């Protein structure tokens, strides 16, 4: 209830609408006045929702100085959900103007590219998409409780001795700790290596349980690649077996149909026996 009232109160703020009108005019002028060259592709404009976020974030942060960024993002998302249709249409109209301007600038930009540059641009975009997808999966995995990766022997040694390590900066401390690790006696180093092995076992056990949960909730895409291959291999094998069994059944049925007119009870019994054996 409080969130809904907050959303309606924000929608009624004149400053937000004033910012919207100013930012729309400025953005369109910016798109059309920008000098186009092959090293400077036009940036994709903000969607209606992200325009709303950009306008409202300073207001929310001022009103909620002690609230985390994540909580502010949730509040803004709820405020957008509760925003009247007329207010949303204002943001959507502004986003549409920028989108049309972006299309024109993008057409100008592509017109001056060579075939090789177009191929390079597509590859760059593919890599960016893959990177965003990987980051999104990593965030989702963290939220869904993915176990932390196992630590190495040096990682464990460093975490134990970091506070008292020599040096002011982090880099200096790590450099000194690395030197200490390299000079460590074999027996003492083996202690840390054994702890690392134990942590690896912990990780594998936790990952096995976590991946089973992910499969149960339909998030096979979050499990490790090698396990996805195993899973798909088992599924493929089951399909192959099912297909072979089906073919054998078809052959048996055809035999029955061919011998239907002259089949004796003994022949039919043999066919049934063969079918059950297969």
N, C-alpha and C positions, 0 to 999 in steps of 0.2 A: 504493500500500500504506500509506504514511504517512498519507495523507488518510483512508483507511478506518479506521485505528486511532484517528485523532483524532476521527472522527465517533462511533465506539463509546465512546471515553473521555468525550466530551461527553454522550452519552446516559446514561452511568452517573453523571454528577454529580448529587448530591441537590439542590444549590442551584437547578439549572435547573427541576427538577420542583416545588420549593417555590415558586419564582417563578410558575410556571404556575398552581398552585392559588390563590395569593393574587390574581394578576391576574384570574383568572376571576371570583372572588367580587366583587372590587371593581368590575369592568366591568359585571356584571349589575346591581348596586346602582346604579351610576352611570346606566345606561340608564333604570331605572324611577323614579329619584328626580329626574331632570332635568325642569325645568319646560318644558312645551311652549308655544311661541308661533310665530306665522307668520314671525317674523324669525330663528328659531333651529331650523332643520330638524335632525333627528337625523343623526349621522354614521354612515356605513356602517362596520360592525365589521371588524376584521382577519380575514383568512383564516387557516387553520391554519398555512400556511407562514410568513406574515408575523408571526404570533405567535411562532413558533420563532425567526425572525430577531431580533425584538425582545428575546427572552430571551437569545439566545446572543451577540449582537453585543458587549455589554460584556465577556463572558468571552473572546471571540476577540481583542478589541482589547488586553486586559490581557496575554494570552499572546503576542501578536504586535505589540508597540508600534511596530516599525519597518516594518510592512507597510502598503501602501496600502489605502484603503477598498475599491477595486475587487477587490484580491486577497482581502481579508477576506470580501467578498460571495461570491466564488467558493468559498472554503473553507466558508462556511456552507451554500451551495447543495449542495455535495458531502456535507457532514455530514447534511443533510436527506435526501438521496438514500440514504445509508447507514443512516439511522435505522431501528431495528427497527419492525415494524408495530405492536406494542403501544404504543410510545412515540408514534408518529404518531397512533394512535387517541385518545390522551389529548388531543393538541392539536386534533384534529378535533372531538372531543366538546365541548371548551371553545368552539371557534369556532361550533359549532351552537347552543349555549346563547345566545351573544351574538346570533347571526343571528335567532333566534326573538324575542328581546327587541327587536331592531331593527325587525322587521316590525310588532310591536304598536305601538311608538312612532311608526313611519312612518304607520300607519293613523290614529292619533290626530291626528297632524300634518296629514294630508291632509283629515281630516274638518272641520277648522276653516277651511280655505281657501276663498275665493270662486272662482268660475269664472275670473275674470281672473287671480287669483293662481296658479291651477293652470296656466294657459297660460304665464304668466311663468316659472314654475318649470320647465316643460318646455323652454322656450327657453333658460333659463340652463343646464340640463343638456346641451342640444344643443351650446351654445357651448363648454362645458367639455370635452365629448367631442371636439369638433373641435380644440380647443387641444391636448389630450393626444395626439391622433392626429398633429397637425403636429409636436409635440415629439418623438414617437417616430420619425417619418420623418426628422427632422433628425439625431437620434442615429444611426439606422441608416445614413444617408447618410455621416456622418462616419466611422463604423467601416468602411464599404465604400470609403473613399478618395475621396469626392467632392472635386473641386478647389476651392480657396479662391476666393472671389469676387474680381473685379478691384478694385484700389485706385483711388481718385480721385487727381488731382494733389495735392490738399491732404493726403490720407492719406500719400502718399509723402514730401511735404515735412515733415509732422509727425513721421514715424518717423525721419527723418534728423536733426532738430533738437530732438527732445524732451528729451534729456538735458541740453543746455546752455540750454534755455529758462528764462526768468525765472519766478519763482513757486515757492512751497513745495508747494502742493496740486496735484493733477492738473488740477482745474478752472482754477486760476490759470494753469498752464502752457499749457493748451489755449486759453484766452482770449488770452494774449499771442502765441501762435503764429498764431492766426487774424488778429490785427491785423497781424502781420508778413507773412502771406500776402497780405492785402489791399493792403499797401503795396509788395509785390514788383514789380519792373519787369516789363513785358510780355514781354521776351525771356527772362528767367529763369523766369517763370511758365510760358511756353510749353514750356520744357524738361521741366518736371514734367508738364504736360498730355500731352506726347508720350510720356513714360514710362507714363502712365496708359493711353493708347491701345494701346501695346505690350502692356501687361498684360491689356487687354481681349481682344486677339487671342489671347494665351496661354490665357486662360480659356475662350474659345469653342472652341479646338482641343482642350484637355484635356477639356472637357465633352462634346464630340462623341464622343471616344473612350470616355469613362466611361459615357455613356448607351448606347452600342452594347454595352458589356460588361453593363450592367444588363439590357438586352433579352435578351441571350444567356442570362443566368442566371434569366430569368423575373421580374425586378423592374421591370416597365414602370411600376409605380406610383411609382417614385422619379425618373423622368425628368420634364423640364419639361412643363408643361401644353400649351404650343403644339406641342411635339414629339409628345405623346400624341395630339393632334388630327390631326396629319399622318399618324401611324402608323395611327390608326383610319380616317382618310379613305382611305388607300391600301388598307386591308383591305376597306373597304366597296365601293370601286371594283372590286376583284378579285371580290368576291362578286356584284356587279351584272353584271359581264361574264360570269361563269360562269353566272348565272341566264339571261341573254339567250341565250347559246350553247345552253344546255339546251333552252330553249323552241323555238329554231330546229330543233334536232335532232328534237324531238317532232313538229313540223309536217312535216318531211321524211319521218319514219317513217309518219305518217298518210297522206301522199300515196302512199307506196309501197304501203301496205295497200289504199288505194282503187283503185289501178291494178293490183293484183296479178293479178287475173283476166284482164285484157286488155293487160297491159304487153308492149310489144315490146322487144327488146334496145336499140333507139334511145332509148326513153323512160327505161329504167333507167339508161342511160349518162348522159343529161341530168341525172337526179336526183343521181347520184353526183358529177357535175361541180359542180353547184350546192352540194352539201353540202361539198365540199372548198374551194370558194371562200369559203363562210361561215366 
